[in-house]
Amino acid sequence: MKLSAFADVCLRTLMVLGAPGVDQLTSREISGLVDVPYNHVTKAVLELRTLGILNVSRGRNGGAAMTAQGLETSLGALLRQLDKRDDVVDCTDIDGSGNCPLSGGCRLRSALRQAREAFYAALDPLTIREICSNSPAIAALPFPGLRRAAPSSASSE
């Protein structure tokens, strides 16, 4: 099963924003961290905001931040929402003018739908929080220093 490019950008965005210690980042900062064009990240942020996974604020100190609901979102459920395709295979003929001549008795489409659902079902137990925490790849990213959340431990003054 192959994820769409859009779902990939959404997941990269969430992995960066869900990293421990990250408060909020701008779309431009996310774009630089995940090496994806800014306009693609912006579209992903808008979709994730619509789904209630991100809070987005505008202005000088604006940016995107994970919601509590977003951190607990099932990876499988999220990918189902992001996958806009009807079928895994395109059952139109070569020139796109009609249906495949095999579509009347074909069992492949049904089997592929079941396989796609099994793929998502395998990801259902994972949450965004789980794929973000303790990831050495995420920890190695050069996060902008001023945008990280303050450490939770109290320091003496």
C-alpha positions as a Markdown table, in Angstrom:
| # | Residue | x | y | z |
|---|---|---|---|---|
| 1 | Met | 0.0 | 0.0 | 0.0 |
| 2 | Lys | 1.4 | 3.4 | -0.9 |
| 3 | Leu | 0.4 | 6.6 | 0.9 |
| 4 | Ser | -0.5 | 9.6 | -1.2 |
| 5 | Ala | 2.0 | 12.4 | -1.3 |
| 6 | Phe | -0.4 | 14.6 | 0.7 |
| 7 | Ala | -0.8 | 12.0 | 3.5 |
| 8 | Asp | 3.0 | 11.8 | 3.6 |
| 9 | Val | 3.3 | 15.6 | 4.1 |
| 10 | Cys | 0.6 | 15.5 | 6.7 |
| 11 | Leu | 2.4 | 12.8 | 8.7 |
| 12 | Arg | 5.7 | 14.5 | 8.5 |
| 13 | Thr | 4.1 | 17.7 | 9.7 |
| 14 | Leu | 2.5 | 15.9 | 12.6 |
| 15 | Met | 5.7 | 14.1 | 13.6 |
| 16 | Val | 7.5 | 17.4 | 13.8 |
| 17 | Leu | 4.8 | 19.2 | 15.7 |
| 18 | Gly | 4.2 | 16.2 | 18.0 |
| 19 | Ala | 7.8 | 15.9 | 19.0 |
| 20 | Pro | 8.4 | 16.3 | 22.7 |
| 21 | Gly | 9.2 | 19.8 | 23.7 |
| 22 | Val | 7.9 | 21.5 | 20.5 |
| 23 | Asp | 5.3 | 24.1 | 21.2 |
| 24 | Gln | 4.4 | 25.6 | 17.8 |
| 25 | Leu | 6.1 | 26.1 | 14.5 |
| 26 | Thr | 5.2 | 28.1 | 11.4 |
| 27 | Ser | 4.5 | 26.4 | 8.1 |
| 28 | Arg | 7.8 | 27.8 | 6.8 |
| 29 | Glu | 9.7 | 26.3 | 9.7 |
| 30 | Ile | 8.1 | 22.9 | 9.2 |
| 31 | Ser | 8.8 | 23.1 | 5.5 |
| 32 | Gly | 12.5 | 23.5 | 6.2 |
| 33 | Leu | 12.6 | 20.7 | 8.8 |
| 34 | Val | 10.9 | 18.1 | 6.7 |
| 35 | Asp | 12.3 | 19.2 | 3.3 |
| 36 | Val | 8.9 | 19.7 | 1.7 |
| 37 | Pro | 7.8 | 22.8 | -0.3 |
| 38 | Tyr | 6.1 | 25.4 | 1.8 |
| 39 | Asn | 2.8 | 25.4 | -0.2 |
| 40 | His | 2.4 | 21.7 | 0.4 |
| 41 | Val | 3.0 | 22.1 | 4.1 |
| 42 | Thr | 0.5 | 24.9 | 4.2 |
| 43 | Lys | -2.2 | 22.8 | 2.6 |
| 44 | Ala | -1.4 | 20.0 | 5.1 |
| 45 | Val | -1.7 | 22.3 | 8.0 |
| 46 | Leu | -5.0 | 23.6 | 6.8 |
| 47 | Glu | -6.4 | 20.1 | 6.4 |
| 48 | Leu | -5.1 | 19.0 | 9.8 |
| 49 | Arg | -6.7 | 22.1 | 11.4 |
| 50 | Thr | -10.0 | 21.2 | 9.8 |
| 51 | Leu | -9.8 | 17.7 | 11.2 |
| 52 | Gly | -9.2 | 19.2 | 14.7 |
| 53 | Ile | -5.6 | 17.9 | 15.0 |
| 54 | Leu | -3.9 | 21.2 | 14.9 |
| 55 | Asn | -4.5 | 24.7 | 16.4 |
| 56 | Val | -3.4 | 27.4 | 14.1 |
| 57 | Ser | -2.8 | 31.0 | 15.1 |
| 58 | Arg | -1.9 | 33.9 | 12.8 |
| 59 | Gly | 0.3 | 36.9 | 13.4 |
| 60 | Arg | 3.8 | 37.6 | 14.5 |
| 61 | Asn | 3.8 | 34.9 | 17.1 |
| 62 | Gly | 1.6 | 32.6 | 15.2 |
| 63 | Gly | 2.1 | 29.0 | 14.1 |
| 64 | Ala | 0.6 | 25.6 | 14.2 |
| 65 | Ala | 0.5 | 23.4 | 17.4 |
| 66 | Met | -0.9 | 20.0 | 18.2 |
| 67 | Thr | -4.1 | 19.7 | 20.0 |
| 68 | Ala | -4.6 | 17.2 | 22.8 |
| 69 | Gln | -7.1 | 15.4 | 20.6 |
| 70 | Gly | -4.5 | 15.4 | 17.8 |
| 71 | Leu | -1.9 | 13.6 | 19.9 |
| 72 | Glu | -4.4 | 10.9 | 20.7 |
| 73 | Thr | -5.7 | 10.5 | 17.1 |
| 74 | Ser | -5.4 | 7.0 | 15.7 |
| 75 | Leu | -2.9 | 6.8 | 12.8 |
| 76 | Gly | -5.2 | 4.4 | 10.9 |
| 77 | Ala | -8.3 | 6.7 | 11.4 |
| 78 | Leu | -6.3 | 9.7 | 10.3 |
| 79 | Leu | -5.0 | 8.0 | 7.1 |
| 80 | Arg | -8.6 | 6.9 | 6.3 |
| 81 | Gln | -9.6 | 10.6 | 6.4 |
| 82 | Leu | -6.7 | 11.7 | 4.3 |
| 83 | Asp | -7.1 | 9.0 | 1.7 |
| 84 | Lys | -9.5 | 10.5 | -0.9 |
| 85 | Arg | -9.2 | 7.7 | -3.4 |
| 86 | Asp | -12.2 | 5.5 | -4.0 |
| 87 | Asp | -10.3 | 2.4 | -5.1 |
| 88 | Val | -6.7 | 1.2 | -5.0 |
| 89 | Val | -6.7 | 0.5 | -8.7 |
| 90 | Asp | -8.2 | 2.6 | -11.5 |
| 91 | Cys | -10.8 | 0.4 | -13.2 |
| 92 | Thr | -11.3 | 2.6 | -16.3 |
| 93 | Asp | -10.0 | 1.5 | -19.7 |
| 94 | Ile | -6.7 | 2.8 | -21.1 |
| 95 | Asp | -8.1 | 6.0 | -22.7 |
| 96 | Gly | -10.3 | 6.7 | -19.6 |
| 97 | Ser | -13.5 | 6.7 | -21.6 |
| 98 | Gly | -15.2 | 3.8 | -19.9 |
| 99 | Asn | -15.0 | 0.9 | -17.4 |
| 100 | Cys | -12.5 | -1.9 | -17.7 |
| 101 | Pro | -14.0 | -4.8 | -19.7 |
| 102 | Leu | -13.2 | -7.1 | -16.7 |
| 103 | Ser | -15.1 | -5.1 | -14.1 |
| 104 | Gly | -18.3 | -7.0 | -14.3 |
| 105 | Gly | -16.9 | -10.2 | -12.8 |
| 106 | Cys | -13.7 | -9.0 | -11.3 |
| 107 | Arg | -13.0 | -9.9 | -7.7 |
| 108 | Leu | -9.7 | -7.9 | -7.5 |
| 109 | Arg | -11.3 | -4.6 | -6.5 |
| 110 | Ser | -13.0 | -6.1 | -3.6 |
| 111 | Ala | -9.9 | -7.9 | -2.5 |
| 112 | Leu | -7.8 | -4.7 | -2.8 |
| 113 | Arg | -10.4 | -2.8 | -0.7 |
| 114 | Gln | -10.1 | -5.4 | 2.0 |
| 115 | Ala | -6.3 | -5.2 | 1.9 |
| 116 | Arg | -6.4 | -1.4 | 2.2 |
| 117 | Glu | -8.7 | -1.7 | 5.2 |
| 118 | Ala | -6.4 | -4.3 | 6.8 |
| 119 | Phe | -3.5 | -1.9 | 6.2 |
| 120 | Tyr | -5.4 | 0.9 | 8.1 |
| 121 | Ala | -6.6 | -1.6 | 10.8 |
| 122 | Ala | -3.0 | -2.5 | 11.5 |
| 123 | Leu | -2.3 | 1.2 | 12.1 |
| 124 | Asp | -5.4 | 1.8 | 14.3 |
| 125 | Pro | -3.7 | 1.0 | 17.6 |
| 126 | Leu | -1.0 | 3.6 | 17.0 |
| 127 | Thr | -1.5 | 7.2 | 18.0 |
| 128 | Ile | 0.3 | 10.3 | 16.8 |
| 129 | Arg | 1.8 | 10.7 | 20.2 |
| 130 | Glu | 3.3 | 7.2 | 19.9 |
| 131 | Ile | 4.9 | 7.8 | 16.6 |
| 132 | Cys | 6.4 | 11.1 | 17.7 |
| 133 | Ser | 7.8 | 10.2 | 21.2 |
| 134 | Asn | 11.3 | 8.9 | 21.5 |
| 135 | Ser | 12.1 | 9.0 | 17.8 |
| 136 | Pro | 15.8 | 9.4 | 17.2 |
| 137 | Ala | 15.1 | 10.8 | 13.8 |
| 138 | Ile | 12.9 | 13.6 | 15.2 |
| 139 | Ala | 15.3 | 14.3 | 18.0 |
| 140 | Ala | 18.1 | 14.9 | 15.4 |
| 141 | Leu | 16.2 | 17.6 | 13.6 |
| 142 | Pro | 17.5 | 21.1 | 13.9 |
| 143 | Phe | 14.5 | 22.7 | 15.5 |
| 144 | Pro | 14.4 | 26.5 | 15.6 |
| 145 | Gly | 15.6 | 27.3 | 19.2 |
| 146 | Leu | 13.2 | 30.1 | 19.8 |
| 147 | Arg | 10.1 | 28.1 | 18.9 |
| 148 | Arg | 10.5 | 25.2 | 21.3 |
| 149 | Ala | 8.4 | 25.0 | 24.4 |
| 150 | Ala | 10.1 | 25.9 | 27.7 |
| 151 | Pro | 11.4 | 22.9 | 29.6 |
| 152 | Ser | 8.8 | 21.6 | 32.1 |
| 153 | Ser | 11.3 | 21.3 | 35.0 |
| 154 | Ala | 11.5 | 24.2 | 37.3 |
| 155 | Ser | 14.8 | 25.9 | 37.6 |
| 156 | Ser | 16.1 | 27.9 | 40.5 |
| 157 | Glu | 16.6 | 31.6 | 40.0 |
